[in-house]
Each structure stands twice: as C-alpha cells, then as structure tokens.
Amino acid sequence: MSTVFNFTFVPWFRAVAPYIHMHRGKTFVVGIAGEAFAAGKLQAIAQDLALIQSMGVKVVLVHGFRPQINEQLAAKNHAAQYSQGMRITDAVALDSAQEAAGQLRYEIEAAFSQGLPNTPMAGATVRMISGNFITARPVGVIDGVDFLHTGLVRKIDAVGIRHALDYGAMVLMSPIGFSPTGEAFNLSMEDVATRVAISIQADKLIFISEIHGVAQDPKRPISEDNPICTELPLNNARQLLATLAPPYQPTDTAFYLAHCVQACEHGVERNHIIPFAVDGALLLEVYVHDGIGTMVVDEKLESLREATADDIGGILQLIEPFERDGTLAKRDRTEIERDIHHYTVIEHDGVIFGCAALYPYPEAHTAEMAALTVSPNVQSQGDGERILKHIEQEAKAMGLGSIFVLTTRTMHWFIKRGFVQVDQNWLPEARKKKYNWNRKSQILVKKLN
C-alpha cells in the first residue's frame, strides 16, 4: 500500500512544486462568503489557508456574514430588508451585523489557533491581525430608499495592511467600516475584498463562494454540456457582464464577476471565483494547472485570440527564424493561408508575438499542437504557457482526451508541462502517414483531464 502511495504522491508533489515557487512572496486577498461558514467549511478552509501561508504566500482574509446576520435578525423577530441587491441596515440590523462579525472573528481566530497532532494544522503558527483598516461612507438614499447604516468603502489603510503582512501575520478583516466621525457601517464582503486587493495591488483576489464559477453559456446552468469557463479574459468578462442586467444578487453569476472585473481594471491581474462546496477548492485553484472555478485575467495590452487572414504575414515573420535554424518544420504561405483557422496568436499593438496551431484528429480522440512559437523578445514572460493553456482548453471543448506535439529541440519544455514521450506508432493513422522520418521529431503527448 505504501508503495502505491509513493508512486502517486511523488509525481504529484513534483507537479505542484513550480506553483509553490511561483506564489512564494505573493499577496492573495481571499474573500469567503458567509454561506461557507454556515455550511461548516471553516475548519477545512482554515487548514488550506494556513498551508498556503506556510509556503510563503501573504494572505488577507475577508469574511462575509450574510446568513449570520439573518440568523441574528430571526432570533430578534426582525425581518431582513433588501433593495437593489443590498441590505437595508437599520439599527437592529447593524447590531446584528456587529454581533455576527464578532462571533465569526472569534470562530476564525480559534480555527487558526489549532495545532492538534495528525492534522494539517500540526506545528502551524498563524498570527492574525485585525484592525480599523477601513474608512466607510453611507450608501445614502437611492431611488427614494434610505439604506441607513449600509455603507461603501471610502478608503483602505493599505500601508497598515502591508506592515501587518510584512510582519508575517495573516490579516483578518470583517465587512464593517467606520466613518471619520466614528459611525459604523455594514459593508459587503465583496466590496471590501475588492477594494483591499486594489489598494494593496494584490497578486490575486479569490472569492470562495456559493457559485461554481462562470458558465460558458450563462443562460444555461453549469453541466457537462455547459462547463465552467476556467479562464475568462477581461474583455470577454466585460462583454458577458453587459448581457446581465443589474441589480445583481449574491447568487447571480454577475455578482462576483462584476467585482472581478473591477479588480482587473484596477491592476489586480488574476481574480478567481471558486466553490466552497468542493473540498480543497482553494488548493486546486492555486496549485493545480487546470484549477477549478473561473479566473478573470487581465491580459493588459496583449490579446490572445483566434488568427485571421490579416495575421498571415505576422505569423510568417515570427516563425521564419525558427524554421531557418531547424527548430520548426518549414511552412509556406499557401499552407498557412489554408490553415489559418487552426491558428491562435498573441498580438501587441498589431505585432504578432506568439502563435500555435491546433489540428484535431477526432477519430483518435486527440489533436496536434503545431508551430508553437514565441518571439525571442518576450520569451520567459509566460506567453508560451498562455498559448498552451488556450490550446488545451480548445481541445477540451472539442471533447478530445489529449494533445500531442512533434519537436526536435524543445522536448524538455513540454515534459516540464506534463507531456510524456511516445513512439511513432502512437500517432493517429492520418498523421502517421505525414510523419517526416528525416527530421526524426520526438513525439510527446499530454492527457487532458
């Protein structure tokens, strides 16, 4: 039994090591919906956050408390009131919010203080710092509705938060803020987490939510036939939001998506929506290549897109040096014109900096990725990874189980990214007939889970 465990654990641990290195020293803002605590997920999430922090990630935790406030209101026989997707916080609701926040903070701090043997928290030392980091203002009166003690974030004490993180502490924040006159306001977790991520320029904003992610077709429920968008470029997210009319409810796709778009537009490049219903969702999103849920990503001035006929000249210019030195097989203009619909490109200000083509072989349940090229001017900036991930997603969307490449010079690059070497007999029959025996290209395959 131990031998089987070794053979599964060692490759897995080696596979996650690049992500451990990548995230060390980075700052994550993690917003946890109050529904996660109501569902009994606190212990598991605390263990995962403590593990992430132990691997060098700086963490700001913002907790929600919508169901906890409603529970307090129900105990007081006081009805919850809402308008335009926001709670109307009267004096009773404000008291309930403060009581719910106090109780949750106590439970969260207790969860991070555990160190029982034979648990993930054994030997962990997690110091939590809270404080009056939020200056708030009232929502005011909208369409004749006075939201009373419901507020919005006016300012975040980014310097104070960074000092606490640099001290090695995990910062814990409740969605309650104070005005300069000392008045308390009930805020939303999503607003607080987003504004904190923007203010400290976090590397990631992660919402652990009651939804599973953004569906590829938001008008249909998530299913095998309508899977989750694993990566959603900012422009696509904006377009999707434009089709979803406000006000947004917390269970709406658009609710979390709108906050991710806001963070993206203000410098937070990676924004995630993951489900608390999946055990270990946080670890899966951060340390596994394909992740879980949806990531809204800011591609800045670069555009990753399907190629058009206008890109043929740029593709030829990009691949020509690599064809000349033998890294790529020779392709003439006629071939690229014929196959342009197979190509994906990365362009910046009209210049093509990267490309790849995907040729499906559905009868063999696989596809070939060909001509993967990144300009020497931008290599080592992750563009090759981005193209590869996009190609993988395309192949998955076609229902294929693997992709393969033929290479003479870059075998190790592919092996580091999950490809394994096979012999020529593995190739689909149609591709085997076109195999160039003179080039003696190595064949590498990656399974798509």
LUMRO-420577 format. One record per residue (C-alpha): x, y, z. Coordinates in steps of 0.5 Angstrom, whole numbers. Each point is the difference from the previous one (the first is absolute). Layout:
// residues N
      x      y      z
      X      Y      Z
...
END
This chain:
// residues 449
      x      y      z
      0      0      0
      6      5      2
      3     -2     -7
     -6      2     -4
     -1      7      5
      7      1     -2
     -1      0     -8
     -6      4      1
      3      5      5
      7      2     -3
     -2      2     -7
     -6      4      3
      5      4      4
      5      1     -5
     -6      2     -5
     -2      6      5
      7      2      2
      0      5     -6
     -6      3      3
      3      1      7
      6      3     -2
     -5      5     -5
     -4      2      6
      5      1      5
      0      7      3
     -6      2     -4
     -6      3      3
     -7     -3      0
     -7      3      2
     -5     -5      2
     -7      1      1
     -4     -5      3
     -8      0     -1
     -3     -1      7
     -4     -5     -3
      6     -4      0
      1      0      8
     -8     -1      0
      2     -7     -4
      5     -2      5
      6      1     -4
      4      5      4
      5     -6      3
      2     -2     -7
      1      7     -3
      4      2      6
      4     -6     -1
      1      1     -7
      2      8      1
      5     -2      6
      3     -5     -5
      1      6     -6
      2      5      5
      6     -5      2
      2     -1     -7
      2      8      0
     -7      3     -2
     -2      6      3
     -8      0      2
     -5      5      1
     -7     -4      2
     -6      4      0
     -6     -4      3
     -7      1     -3
     -6     -1      5
     -7      1     -4
     -3     -6      3
      3      1      7
     -4      7      0
     -6     -3     -2
      0     -5      6
      1      5      5
     -6      4     -3
     -4     -6      0
      2     -1      7
     -3      7      2
     -6     -1     -5
      2      6     -4
     -1     -1     -8
      6      1     -4
     -1      5     -5
      3      1     -7
      0      5     -6
      4     -1     -7
      4     -6      3
      2      4      6
     -2     -1      7
     -3      6      4
      3      0      6
     -4      3      6
      2      1      7
     -2     -7      1
      4     -3     -6
      6      4      2
      0     -3      7
     -1     -7     -3
      6      1     -5
      5      2      5
     -3     -6      5
      1     -5     -6
      7      3     -2
      3      0      7
     -3     -7      0
      3     -2     -6
      7      3      1
      0     -4      7
     -1     -6     -4
      5      1     -6
      6      2      5
     -2     -6      4
      1     -4     -6
      6      2     -2
      3     -1      7
     -1     -7      0
      6     -5      0
     -2     -7      1
      5     -5     -2
     -2     -4     -6
     -4      6     -3
      2      5     -6
      1      5      6
      5     -4      4
      6      4      1
     -3      6     -3
      1      7      3
     -5      5     -3
      0      7      3
     -7      4     -2
      0      8      0
     -7      4     -1
     -1      7      1
     -3      6     -2
      3      0     -7
     -7      2     -4
     -3      7      0
     -7      0     -3
     -5      4     -2
     -8     -1      0
     -3     -2     -7
     -6      5      2
     -6      1     -4
     -1     -4     -7
     -7      1     -4
     -3      2      7
      2     -6      4
      5      2      6
      5     -5      1
      1      3      7
      6     -4      3
      2     -3     -6
      7      2     -3
      5      0     -5
      8      0      1
      2      7     -1
      8     -1      2
      4     -6      2
      6      0      4
      5     -3     -5
      6      2      4
     -2     -3      6
     -2     -7     -3
      6      0     -4
      4      1      7
     -4     -6      3
      1     -5     -6
      8      2      0
      0     -2      8
     -2     -7     -2
     -8      1      2
     -6     -2     -3
     -4      6     -1
     -8     -1      2
     -5      5     -2
     -7      0      1
     -5      4     -4
     -1      5      5
      3      7     -1
      0      7      4
     -1      7     -3
      5      5      3
     -6      2      5
      0     -7      3
     -6     -2     -3
     -1     -8     -2
     -2     -2     -7
     -2     -7     -2
      4     -2     -7
      0     -5     -5
      6     -5      1
      1      0     -8
      1      8      0
      5     -1      6
      4     -5     -3
      0      3     -7
      2      7      3
      5     -3      4
      3     -4     -6
      0      6     -4
      3      4      6
      6     -4      1
      1     -3     -7
     -1     -7      2
      2     -5     -5
     -6     -4      1
     -7      1      2
     -4     -6      2
     -7     -1      1
     -2     -6      4
     -8      0     -2
     -6     -4     -1
      0      0     -7
      5     -5     -4
      2      5     -5
     -2      4     -6
     -3     -5     -5
      2      0     -8
     -7      2     -1
     -3      4      6
     -7     -1     -2
      0     -8      1
      2     -3      6
      7     -3      1
      0     -7     -2
      5     -5     -4
     -3      3     -6
      1      7      2
      6      0      4
      3      6      4
      5      5     -3
      7     -2      3
      3      7     -3
     -4      6     -2
      4      6     -3
     -2      7      3
     -3      2     -7
     -5     -6      0
     -2      1      7
     -2      7     -1
     -4     -3     -6
     -3     -5      4
     -2      5      5
     -3      4     -5
     -5     -5     -1
     -2     -1      7
     -4      6      3
      1      2      7
     -2      0      6
      4     -6      1
     -2     -5      5
      6     -3      4
     -2     -7     -3
      0      3     -7
      6     -1     -5
      1      7     -1
      0      2      8
      7     -3      1
      2      1     -8
     -1      8      1
      5      0      6
      5     -4     -4
     -1      5     -6
      1      6      5
      6     -3      3
      3     -2     -7
     -1      7     -3
      4      3      6
      6     -4      0
     -1     -7      3
      1     -5     -6
     -2     -6      3
     -7     -1      3
     -4     -6      2
     -7     -3      1
      0     -7      3
     -5     -4      4
      1     -1      7
     -5     -7     -1
      7     -3     -3
      4     -2      6
      7      3     -1
     -2      4     -6
      5      6      2
      6     -5      0
     -3     -3     -7
      0      7     -3
      7      3      3
      4     -7     -1
     -3     -4     -6
      1      2     -7
     -7      0     -2
     -3      3      6
     -8      0      2
     -5      5     -1
      2      6     -4
      5      5     -1
     -1      7     -3
      7      2     -2
      3      7     -2
      4     -1     -7
      2      7      0
      1      3     -7
      1     -7     -3
     -5     -4     -3
     -1     -8      0
     -4     -1     -6
     -2     -4     -6
      4      1     -6
     -3      4     -6
      3      0     -7
      3      7      2
      5     -4      4
      3     -4     -5
      6      5     -1
      1      1      7
      0     -8      1
      5     -1     -6
      4      5      3
      0     -3      7
      2     -7     -2
      5      1     -5
      6      1      4
     -2     -7      4
     -1     -3     -7
      7      2     -2
      3     -3      6
     -4     -6     -1
     -4      1      7
     -6      0     -4
     -2     -4     -7
     -1      4     -6
     -7      3     -1
     -1      4     -7
     -5      6      0
     -5     -4     -4
      0     -6      6
     -1      6      5
     -6      3     -4
     -3     -6     -1
      0     -2      8
      0      7      3
     -7     -2      3
      4     -5      4
      5      5      3
      0      4      7
      4      7      0
      2      4      6
      1      7     -3
      2      7      3
     -1      7     -4
     -1     -4     -6
      6     -4      0
      0     -8      1
      4     -2      6
     -2     -7      0
     -4     -6     -3
     -2     -7     -1
     -5     -4     -4
     -5     -6      2
     -1     -6     -5
     -6     -4      3
      0     -8     -1
     -7     -1      3
      0     -8     -3
      6     -1      5
     -2      5      6
      6      4     -1
      3      7     -3
      6      2     -2
      3      7      2
      5      2     -5
      4      6     -1
      0      3      7
      5      6     -1
      1      6      5
      4      6     -2
      7      0      3
     -1      7      2
     -5     -2      5
      2     -7      2
      0     -2      7
     -6      4      1
     -6     -6      0
     -2      1     -7
      1     -7     -2
     -4     -2      7
     -6      4     -2
      0     -3     -7
      1     -7      2
     -6      1      5
     -4      3     -5
      1     -6     -5
     -1     -5      6
     -7      4      1
     -2      0     -7
      2     -8     -1
     -4     -1      6
     -6      4     -3
      0     -5     -6
     -1     -6      5
      8     -2     -1
      4     -4      5
      7      2     -2
      4      5     -4
      7     -2     -3
      6      3     -3
      6     -1     -4
      6      3      2
      8      0     -2
      2      5      5
     -5      1      6
     -1     -6      3
      1      2      7
     -4      6      0
     -6     -5     -2
      2     -5      5
      0      5      6
     -7      2     -2
     -3     -7      0
      2     -3     -6
      3     -7     -1
      4     -3     -6
     -3     -6     -4
      2     -3     -6
     -3      1     -8
     -5     -6      1
     -4      4      5
     -1      5     -6
     -7      0     -3
      0     -3     -6
     -1      6     -4
      5      4      3
      5     -6      0
      0      0     -8
      2      7      0
      6     -1      5
      7      2     -2
      5     -5      1
      5      4     -2
     -1      5      6
     -1     -5      5
     -4      4      4
     -2     -2      7
     -7     -1      2
     -3      2      6
     -7     -1      3
     -4      4      5
     -6     -3      3
     -6      5      1
     -3     -2      7
END
